[in-house]
Amino acid sequence: MYAENVPNGIAVVFSARTSSPAQVLAQVEALSKEIEINRNQPGAETGQPSTFSTRQLAEFSSSSRVTPTDDGARLILIAKDPDQTLQLRARVLWQMSAFLPDSRDRSGLCPVVPRQAADRREQQMQNQRSSR
């Protein structure tokens, strides 16, 4: 996954490593829909921690669209106001940092794949408990 600046916004490119490009495309399309829901129906916000990042992105972006790539998908987010472009880019990069590999994590579990992410968090909690 990497980001690239586009006029008045940012694009995040997702690549298939452990799944098919079609699965990555479907997941990115679902992410785009979640951002759209949070943008268009602010009253529908659940307040769930799992929607925190999409609610933040919806705050700054006026549109999102997904385009397929050879090995995944590209999510393009455009700022509501061109003056907020830098804020949108910073927010996206900040959100992406949560998915970067941690060189200290030797588990080999992916921080993005939902089941592996849960396993990784559980393993981290066990390690913290045992180190006390």
TALINHU-V95171 format. One record per residue. N is the residue number from 1. RES is the residue in one small letter. D_CENTER is the distance of its C-alpha to the mean C-alpha in Angstrom with 1 decimal. Layout:
BEGIN
n:N res:RES d_center:D_CENTER
n:N res:RES d_center:D_CENTER
END
This chain:
BEGIN
n:1 res:m d_center:9.5
n:2 res:y d_center:10.8
n:3 res:a d_center:11.0
n:4 res:e d_center:14.2
n:5 res:n d_center:15.9
n:6 res:v d_center:17.3
n:7 res:p d_center:20.0
n:8 res:n d_center:18.9
n:9 res:g d_center:15.2
n:10 res:i d_center:12.6
n:11 res:a d_center:11.3
n:12 res:v d_center:8.5
n:13 res:v d_center:10.4
n:14 res:f d_center:9.5
n:15 res:s d_center:12.7
n:16 res:a d_center:14.5
n:17 res:r d_center:16.0
n:18 res:t d_center:16.8
n:19 res:s d_center:16.6
n:20 res:s d_center:17.9
n:21 res:p d_center:16.5
n:22 res:a d_center:17.2
n:23 res:q d_center:15.1
n:24 res:v d_center:12.0
n:25 res:l d_center:13.1
n:26 res:a d_center:13.5
n:27 res:q d_center:10.1
n:28 res:v d_center:8.5
n:29 res:e d_center:11.5
n:30 res:a d_center:10.9
n:31 res:l d_center:7.5
n:32 res:s d_center:9.6
n:33 res:k d_center:12.4
n:34 res:e d_center:10.9
n:35 res:i d_center:10.3
n:36 res:e d_center:13.8
n:37 res:i d_center:15.3
n:38 res:n d_center:14.3
n:39 res:r d_center:15.7
n:40 res:n d_center:18.8
n:41 res:q d_center:19.7
n:42 res:p d_center:19.3
n:43 res:g d_center:22.0
n:44 res:a d_center:20.0
n:45 res:e d_center:17.6
n:46 res:t d_center:18.0
n:47 res:g d_center:17.2
n:48 res:q d_center:15.6
n:49 res:p d_center:13.5
n:50 res:s d_center:10.9
n:51 res:t d_center:10.4
n:52 res:f d_center:10.6
n:53 res:s d_center:7.3
n:54 res:t d_center:7.8
n:55 res:r d_center:11.4
n:56 res:q d_center:11.0
n:57 res:l d_center:9.4
n:58 res:a d_center:12.2
n:59 res:e d_center:14.7
n:60 res:f d_center:14.7
n:61 res:s d_center:13.9
n:62 res:s d_center:16.8
n:63 res:s d_center:15.5
n:64 res:s d_center:12.8
n:65 res:r d_center:13.9
n:66 res:v d_center:13.1
n:67 res:t d_center:15.5
n:68 res:p d_center:16.3
n:69 res:t d_center:17.0
n:70 res:d d_center:19.5
n:71 res:d d_center:17.2
n:72 res:g d_center:14.0
n:73 res:a d_center:12.4
n:74 res:r d_center:11.6
n:75 res:l d_center:9.6
n:76 res:i d_center:11.9
n:77 res:l d_center:11.7
n:78 res:i d_center:15.2
n:79 res:a d_center:16.4
n:80 res:k d_center:18.8
n:81 res:d d_center:21.3
n:82 res:p d_center:21.8
n:83 res:d d_center:22.7
n:84 res:q d_center:19.1
n:85 res:t d_center:17.6
n:86 res:l d_center:17.5
n:87 res:q d_center:16.0
n:88 res:l d_center:13.1
n:89 res:r d_center:12.6
n:90 res:a d_center:13.1
n:91 res:r d_center:10.6
n:92 res:v d_center:7.7
n:93 res:l d_center:9.3
n:94 res:w d_center:9.8
n:95 res:q d_center:6.3
n:96 res:m d_center:5.9
n:97 res:s d_center:9.2
n:98 res:a d_center:8.5
n:99 res:f d_center:7.8
n:100 res:l d_center:10.8
n:101 res:p d_center:13.9
n:102 res:d d_center:16.4
n:103 res:s d_center:19.8
n:104 res:r d_center:21.6
n:105 res:d d_center:20.0
n:106 res:r d_center:22.6
n:107 res:s d_center:21.4
n:108 res:g d_center:19.8
n:109 res:l d_center:17.3
n:110 res:c d_center:13.7
n:111 res:p d_center:11.2
n:112 res:v d_center:8.7
n:113 res:v d_center:11.5
n:114 res:p d_center:12.2
n:115 res:r d_center:16.0
n:116 res:q d_center:15.8
n:117 res:a d_center:13.4
n:118 res:a d_center:16.0
n:119 res:d d_center:18.8
n:120 res:r d_center:17.5
n:121 res:r d_center:17.4
n:122 res:e d_center:20.8
n:123 res:q d_center:22.1
n:124 res:q d_center:21.1
n:125 res:m d_center:22.9
n:126 res:q d_center:25.9
n:127 res:n d_center:26.1
n:128 res:q d_center:26.1
n:129 res:r d_center:28.8
n:130 res:s d_center:30.9
n:131 res:s d_center:30.9
n:132 res:r d_center:32.4
END
